[in-house]
Amino acid sequence: MDMTKTNGTLLETVQRWDPFRYGADAYETEAVDVVQAVHEYDDMDRLAEKIQAIYEFSFEEVIPLDECRKLADSLLMIKHEEGCAL
């Protein structure tokens, strides 16, 4: 999987995640920020904390860290699939 395809898959995965039930279109900016964070962090817990912070900053609501961990785990698996393909 090339990086463009990986980023597309990551973005699609984040956009499907709807933690506040606002609809997938409500999180465009946050989704891009999360994809960037996936490339910065390899540790699931640190990525989960970053995801939580991104959404809290935008919506002034805290997503439970366990929910963020599930997303972080999925995103890191996608990222590592790309790395293994090389």
SERO-4910 file (N, C-alpha, C, O; in steps of 0.05 Angstrom, whole numbers):
BEGIN
 pado doro    nc1    nc2    nc3   cac1   cac2   cac3    cc1    cc2    cc3    oc1    oc2    oc3
  Met    A     17    -24      0      0      0      0     18     25      0     36     27     17
  Asp    A     15     43    -19     31     67    -19     21     88      0     -2     85     11
  Met    A     37    108      6     30    127     26      4    142     20    -12    148     38
  Thr    A     -1    148     -5    -25    162    -13    -50    145     -7    -70    155      4
  Lys    A    -48    120    -14    -70    101     -8    -73     98     22    -96     97     32
  Thr    A    -51     96     36    -52     93     66    -65    117     78    -83    114     95
  Asn    A    -57    141     70    -70    165     81    -99    166     75   -115    174     91
  Gly    A   -107    157     51   -135    156     43   -151    137     61   -173    143     70
  Thr    A   -139    114     66   -152     94     84   -154    104    112   -174    101    125
  Leu    A   -132    117    122   -133    129    149   -154    150    151   -170    150    170
  Leu    A   -155    168    131   -175    189    132   -203    178    131   -221    188    146
  Glu    A   -208    159    114   -234    147    112   -242    134    139   -265    136    148
  Thr    A   -224    121    152   -229    108    178   -236    128    199   -255    124    214
  Val    A   -221    150    200   -226    171    220   -253    184    214   -269    190    232
  Gln    A   -259    189    189   -284    203    182   -309    186    188   -330    197    194
  Arg    A   -305    159    188   -328    142    195   -333    142    225   -355    136    234
  Trp    A   -313    149    240   -315    150    269   -332    174    277   -325    197    269
  Asp    A   -353    171    291   -371    193    297   -376    194    327   -398    186    337
  Pro    A   -356    202    343   -358    200    372   -380    217    385   -389    210    407
  Phe    A   -388    238    372   -409    255    384   -436    253    370   -455    266    377
  Arg    A   -438    235    350   -462    230    335   -472    256    320   -496    262    319
  Tyr    A   -452    271    309   -459    295    294   -460    289    264   -469    307    249
  Gly    A   -453    266    256   -451    259    227   -423    261    218   -407    278    228
  Ala    A   -415    244    200   -388    242    191   -376    268    179   -352    272    181
  Asp    A   -393    285    168   -383    310    156   -375    331    177   -364    351    169
  Ala    A   -381    326    202   -375    346    223   -346    346    232   -338    363    248
  Tyr    A   -330    328    222   -303    324    233   -280    327    213   -259    315    217
  Glu    A   -284    342    192   -264    343    171   -237    352    180   -217    339    175
  Thr    A   -236    374    195   -211    385    205   -198    366    224   -174    362    223
  Glu    A   -214    355    242   -203    337    262   -192    312    249   -171    301    258
  Ala    A   -205    302    229   -196    278    215   -168    282    203   -151    264    205
  Val    A   -164    305    191   -138    311    179   -117    313    201    -94    303    198
  Asp    A   -124    325    223   -105    327    246    -98    300    257    -75    295    265
  Val    A   -118    282    259   -113    255    269    -94    240    250    -76    226    259
  Val    A    -99    242    224    -81    228    205    -53    238    208    -34    222    207
  Gln    A    -49    263    212    -22    274    216    -10    262    242     13    255    242
  Ala    A    -26    260    262    -17    249    288     -9    220    285     10    211    299
  Val    A    -22    205    268    -15    177    264     13    174    254     27    155    261
  His    A     22    193    238     49    193    227     70    202    248     94    198    245
  Glu    A     60    216    269     78    226    290     82    206    313    102    206    326
  Tyr    A     62    189    318     62    172    341     60    143    333     43    136    315
  Asp    A     76    126    345     73     97    341     62     83    366     55     60    365
  Asp    A     61     98    388     50     87    413     20     91    414     10    114    412
  Met    A      5     69    418    -24     71    417    -35     90    439    -53    106    433
  Asp    A    -24     89    463    -34    106    484    -29    136    479    -46    153    484
  Arg    A     -5    142    469      1    170    462    -16    180    439    -26    203    440
  Leu    A    -21    163    419    -38    170    397    -67    174    407    -80    193    399
  Ala    A    -76    157    425   -103    159    436   -106    185    451   -127    199    448
  Glu    A    -86    193    466    -87    218    481    -88    242    462   -102    262    467
  Lys    A    -73    240    440    -72    262    420   -100    264    407   -110    286    403
  Ile    A   -112    241    400   -138    241    388   -158    254    407   -174    271    398
  Gln    A   -157    246    432   -175    257    452   -172    288    453   -192    302    454
  Ala    A   -147    297    453   -141    326    455   -151    341    430   -161    363    433
  Ile    A   -148    329    407   -157    342    382   -187    347    383   -196    369    377
  Tyr    A   -202    327    390   -231    330    391   -240    347    414   -260    362    411
  Glu    A   -227    346    437   -234    363    459   -230    392    452   -246    409    459
  Phe    A   -208    398    439   -202    425    431   -224    437    413   -233    459    416
  Ser    A   -233    420    394   -253    430    375   -281    431    386   -297    449    380
  Phe    A   -289    411    402   -317    408    411   -321    413    440   -344    413    449
  Glu    A   -300    418    455   -302    423    484   -317    401    498   -332    406    518
  Glu    A   -314    377    489   -324    353    502   -302    332    502   -286    331    483
  Val    A   -302    316    523   -281    296    525   -292    269    517   -313    259    527
  Ile    A   -278    256    498   -285    229    490   -270    210    509   -246    214    514
  Pro    A   -283    189    519   -269    171    537   -244    159    523   -245    152    500
  Leu    A   -223    157    539   -198    149    528   -199    120    516   -185    115    496
  Asp    A   -216    103    527   -219     76    515   -229     77    487   -220     61    470
  Glu    A   -247     95    481   -257     98    453   -235    108    435   -232     99    412
  Cys    A   -219    127    445   -197    137    429   -176    115    424   -163    114    403
  Arg    A   -172     98    444   -152     76    441   -161     57    419   -144     48    403
  Lys    A   -187     51    417   -197     33    396   -191     45    369   -181     30    351
  Leu    A   -196     71    366   -190     84    340   -160     84    335   -151     78    313
  Ala    A   -144     91    355   -115     92    352   -104     64    344    -87     63    327
  Asp    A   -114     43    356   -105     16    349   -111     10    320    -94     -1    306
  Ser    A   -135     16    311   -143     12    283   -125     27    264   -116     17    243
  Leu    A   -120     52    271   -104     69    253    -75     60    252    -63     60    231
  Leu    A    -64     52    275    -37     42    275    -34     16    259    -13     11    247
  Met    A    -54     -1    260    -54    -26    244    -53    -19    214    -38    -31    199
  Ile    A    -69      1    206    -68      9    178    -41     20    170    -30     14    149
  Lys    A    -30     37    188     -3     49    183     18     27    181     35     28    163
  His    A     17      7    198     37    -14    198     34    -33    174     53    -45    165
  Glu    A     10    -36    165      5    -52    140     20    -40    117     32    -54    101
  Glu    A     20    -14    116     34      1     94     64     -4     97     78     -8     77
  Gly    A     74     -3    122    103     -7    126    112    -35    120    134    -39    110
  Cys    A     95    -55    124    102    -82    119    102    -89     89    115   -108     80
  Ala    A     87    -73     74     86    -78     45    111    -70     30    115    -78      7
  Leu    A    128    -54     43    153    -45     30    174    -66     28    196    -61     18
***
